[in-house]
């Protein structure tokens, strides 16, 4: 790489290249009908360092979920499965908000193993045992209680969490919204 | 090149103002952050100053001579000046006679002229005087300029600095009013893309935070400021939560 500063002509050529690329990015964004609507979302970072914890499930996911029922507020893939019957992540983890005491109790009761210090991701590129990914929150996010007793984040917060964890995923969000349950009183009616 | 620090940049602006160049050179770009905030990181290795490209065309020889007297050597064919101490200063052009992206300035000292900057500099309250001397972009103008900057390689930094400047000034009604007026001067699709870019930049920081780990405590406060800046920007641009 040269230390020579770029000439003005070289800068102009680079700027024009960037403008053209940017124009294509802009067109691609607008090819999604939800682009304008999603501009209003403030992404929420579920995997916030200092707040996020990860530990391997020591019992089947269903048993851990049941044991934490009423305490955990599920989000991301776990909330999507509870709300729509379908998830969007291959890894069979549980993802939710807990307070610190509930998380410690889950360790003490053998629901989960020792919290891990690295590898914090909801979408690993390698095979790993099922995990509990918890965001320890003093101030819990807005939630809804399902007939089963499970608590899930509100739909709006789920969108914020997905956005803040996976980035803007218009196809995923559209698919998810299409399967949003009407009986919860939060679904958009399909077009007639 | 050496990374400039805030006192060094502000001292340079004072020397420029005391020279025949006067207030013609306006502190901007990432180094413009030095002019509007004592806390936001400028994250830059050079100093950008805005200049009227048509004035450069008319006064090229004088500018080159005065920069030489200030201790800067011109790099031929570029808008860049370097000092023996390793400081690099770039001239960035605007124009009062048109708003087009083009090459302007003189034959020896060609500068890029940016349409967006030309538009912003034509609007009221674009600049302000620095307390110690020199001229800088006003906070709202700097935020708008960085928000609308198009560049692929450092675009994230521009948007993050925008959000941090907005967050830092969010309690100032005059700032919010000014920024709202500036944003209205641009087509809606430009703002839409800028907000989408801001989204992506915020997520890039989140990813960086995750990689950096819990020892990088400085990120937590920054993340909050970025979210606050984004929320204010969305409100100013008329983009508030629409998801039911």
Interface residues (C-beta under 8 A of the other chain):
Chain A: X4 X5 X6 X7 X8 X9 X11 X12 X15 X16 X18 X19 X21 X22 X25 X26 X29 X35 X36 X37 X39 X40 X41 X42 X43 X45 X47 X48 X49 X50 X118 X120 X121 X155 X156 X159 X163 X164 X167 X168 X186 X188
Chain B: X75 X77 X78 X79 X80 X82 X88 X90 X101 X102 X103 X105 X110 X111 X112 X150 X151 X152 X189 X192 X193 X195 X196 X199 X200 X202 X203 X206 X209 X210 X212 X213 X214 X216 X217 X219 X220 X223 X227 X230 X231 X234 X237 X239 X240 X241 X242 X243 X244
